[in-house]
C-alpha cells in the first residue's frame, strides 16, 4: 500500500550549544510532490535535511520516512537518497568506482550494480568522465555526481541541498529536468534552496524557514495571494495635482518621490484614478506596473529589507502610454 505521506516531521527541535537551530518544525511531503524548502542562509534548512537523512538526531519531535519512524541515526531505508552541503567522495577513485562502492554497500548484485552505475552516470551527464578521478572534478561535476549517487538508489524519497548551486545554466536545467521527472514518476522530493526564482519555477509547494521556525507552508499560488498590491509608477503632466486627486480616492495609496508617483491600488481603483485624472485635464504620460515578485515577498516574510528588494526585483511592464484625456 502506497504511503499517503512520504516525508513527515512533527515538532522537530534541534539545539547546538545555547542556540535552537530548529524550533518545532512540522513538514509533510507526499509521493509525487516536489516541495521547495526556502530560507536565508543560516535559517536551519541544512540542519533539517540532516535530521531527515538521519545524519544528526533531533532533540525533540518525530521524523517518519516512507511510513517508518526514524528514531536514531543510521542507514537510510531503501529508496531514500539525497545529500547535504557538497557531496563527499573518495577523491582518488573514479566516479564509476565511487558509485560502484556505494552500490556494493547497498547490497546490489554486481551485474545489476554495474548497469545501474552507468545509467546513473549517464542521467547526470557524467558518463564520458566516468573513469576520471573525482579529485579532478569541478564543484559542479561533484554536485552532478551527488545526484548520480542518489539516482543509484532508485529513490522514492529525494532530499537535496542546493543541488544546482555550483552548476552552469545548462547543467542546472538538466538537473531540474531529472528531478521533475522523478517527482512525476511518484518520488517525494524536498528541494532546499535560497533561490526564490528557481523554486517558484520548479516547485508546486513551498515551506519557508527563518531562524529555525516554519513561517509558511503551502502552494505557490497560496504564497502569491499574500503578496501586497502591485505598485505602479505614474508620471503625469501635473504630478502635484495628481497626488491630491489620488489621495482623495479611498482605495488608492500613493507616495511621491523620484520624479514620479508610486501608486498602490487594485485594478478597478487604478482605472477610476486614471479616469479622474483625465476629467481634471491631466495627461497620463506613463503608467508602469512594477509587479511584486515572490522573491520580494520572501524577503518580507523573513524580515529582510523588502522595500528596497521589491524595487530591485520588480519585473516592469509597460501597461499604458499616456494620451491627453478629456
N, C-alpha and C positions, 0 to 999 in steps of 0.2 A: 504493500500500500504506500502510495507516494506521500511524503511529508507535506503538510499544509504550510509549515514554516521550516525553512532550511537552516536559517541562522537566527538565533534568538539570544538576546542579552537582556537580563532583568535586574534592574537595580545594581549595576556594576560600579563598584568603588575600587580605586587603586591609589595608594599613597606612597610617595617616595620621600623619606625624611619627614619633614613637617608640612609638605605640600600635597594636597589632594589633587592628583593629576586627572582622575576620573571621579565624577560625583553623581552617582545614581543614574547611570546611563541605561536607557531602555531602547532596544533596537530589534527590529524583525525584518527579515528578508525572505521572500517566498521563492519557490522554484520558478525560473524564467524571469525573475526580476533583476534589473541592472540598477542598483541603488548607488547614488553618489554620496560619499562621505566628505563633507566640506568643513573647513575651518582654517583659521590663520595658523601660521607656524607656532608650535607650542600649545595648540588647543587641546591636544590629547588624542588626535587621530591615530598616530602610530602606536601609542600605548594600547588603545582599544583593539587594534589589529593584533598586537602581540598577545593580548588576553584571549582573543577569539581563536588564534592559532595555537594556543597552549604554550607559548614561549615564556609567559610570566603568569603567576597566579593573581587573581583578583582578591582583594581583601574582604569584600562583601559582594553578594549578588550571585547570579546564576547564569551560566552560559550553556546553551544547547545547540549542537550541530547535528543536522540530519537525524533528529529525534533522540540523540544520546547526550546526556549531560556531561560536560567537561568538568570533572571535579579537581583535576590537577594537571600539571604539565606532563607531557609525554608524547608518544607517537600520534600522528594525526589519523583520524579514521579514514578508511578507504573512500576515495572520491572527494577528498578535501585537499586543496592546494592553495598556494599563494606565497607572497614574500613581503617583507617589510624592509624599509631602508633600501640599501643596494644589495641585490642577491650575492651571496658569497659562494665561491667555487674554489677548487684546488687550482692555483694558477699554473702549475707545471704540467697539468693534464690538459688534453684537448677538450673541446666542447663535447664531442661524442663520448670520450672516456668519462667525463664528469657525469653525463646523463646516464651512461651505462651503469656506473656505480650506484647512482640513485635508484635506477630500476632494480638492480640486484638487491639493494637494501629493502626495497618494497616487496621483494619475493617474486618478481616476474620471471617466468621461464626465459632462458636465453634467446631462443628463436623468436619468440614474441617480443622480447625486450629489444632486440636489435631493430626490428621493424618499427616499433613504437618510437624508439630514439630518433631514427631517420625521419619519421613522419612529423615528430615534434620540431626537429631542427628545420625541416622544410617549411612548416607552418610559420615559424618565427623568422624565416628568411635567412637562416644561418647554414644551410646545407653545404654551400660552397666553401664555408670556412670551418667545417666540422672537425677537421684534423689540426687546426691551428690551436696552439696553447692559449688558454684563457688569459694568461699574462699579457698577451699581445692584443687583447680585445679592448676596444674603446668602452667608455661608460655606457653608451647607447647599446653596443653589442652585448654587454653584460646584462643589461635590462632585458633584451630580447632572449638571452639565454635563460634568464629567470622565468620568463613566460614559457619557454620551451620546457623547462623543468616542471612547471605547473601543468602543462598540457600532457605531460607523460603520465599523469595520474587520471586522465580522462575525467576531469573534475565535474562534480555535481555542485560543489561549493568552491568559489574562487574569491580570494581576498587579496587585493592588490594595493600597494602603497606607492603612489606617484609613478605608475607604470610607464608614462611617456615623458617623464621629466627631463631626461637627457637625450631624447631622440630628435632627429630632424623631422620636418613636417611629413615627409613621405613615409618614414618608418612609423611615426606616431599614428598616421592614418591606417596603416596596415594592422597595427596592434589593436586599435579601436574596432576594426572590422572583425578581427578574430574573436575578440571578447563579445562583441554584439552577436556574432553567430553562436557562440557558446550559450549566451542567455536565451537566444531564440530557440535553441535546442533543449532548453529546460534547466540550465545551470543557474544557481543563485549567485550573483556577483555583487561584491561590495568593492567599489572603486574609490579609493581615497585620493583626494586632490585638494589643492588650494586654487585651482584654475576654474573659476566660475563658468567661463565661456565654454570650456571643454565639457564640463559636467552638464551644463544646460543643453548642449548639443547631443550628448551621448545617453544621458540617464533619464528615465521616466519618473523616478522618485529620488528624493534628496533628504539627507539628515545633516543638520548643521550643528557642529560642536564649537563652543567657545569657552575657554578657561575651564575645561573639564565637564561642562554641562551641555546637555542636549537642549538647544534653543528653538529648533524647528525640525519637524519630520512630516513629510507629506509629498504630494506630487509637485512637479514643476509648475503646473497650472495653479495649484493652491498657493504656491510661493509667489507666483506672479500677481495674484489678487491682492497680496499685501503691499504691492508697490504703490507709492503715492501717485497722485495725478500727474500726468505728463506736464512738463514745463515747456512753454513756448516763448521764444524771443520775438518781441513785437517792436517794430520801428514804424513811426507814422510821421505825418507832416507836422504834427504838434504833439510831442510826447507829454508835455506838461498837462495839456487839456485831456489827453487820452488817459493819463494817470488818474485824474479826477473822475472821469467818466467810469473807468474800471472800478475804482473804489466805491462807487455808488451801486455796483452790482453785488448783491449779497453772496452769490455763488462763485465769485471770482476773487482770487488772491493775486495781488500784483505788487511788484517791487521795482524800483527804478535803480539803474546803475549800469555803468559800462556803455553809455551812449544808447541804451535801449531799455525796454521794459521786459521784465520776466513775469509771465502770466501763467498761473496755475488754475486750470478750470476743466470741467468736463466738456465734452463736445458741444452740447446744447448751449451751455453758458457761454462758451467761446463764440459760437455763432451769434448769440444775442449781443455780445460785446462788439463784434465786427459791424453788425447792423447799426448799433447805436453810434459807433464812430462815423459811419457813412452818413447817418442822418444829421450828425453835427458838422458835416462838411470836412471831416478829417480823412486824409488819404492814408490807407494802409500800404506802406511801402515794402514791408517784409513781415511775413509771419512764418516762423521757423520752428518746427517741432523738434524738441530735444528729448527723445524717449528715454525714460529712466530704465537702465539695463538691470538685469538681475544681479549683476556684479555690484552696482551701487546699493541695491537693497541688502545684499550680503554684508557689505561694509556697515550699513546701518544696524543690521541685526547683531553684528559683533562689535558695535560701539566704536567703529573707526570714523574717520573724518569723511562722512558720506557726502556732505555738501560739495566739497571740492572734488571728490572722486566721481560724483554723479556727472558733473560737468565734463570731467576728463573722459569718462567712459560713455558719454552720451552718443547715440547714433543720430545724426542730424538728417532730417528730411525736409526738403523744401515743399511746404504744403500749399503755399499761395504766394503769388507775386501781386503786389497791390495795383489797384486801379483807383482812380478817384470815384468815390461812390456818392450817390445822391439819393 
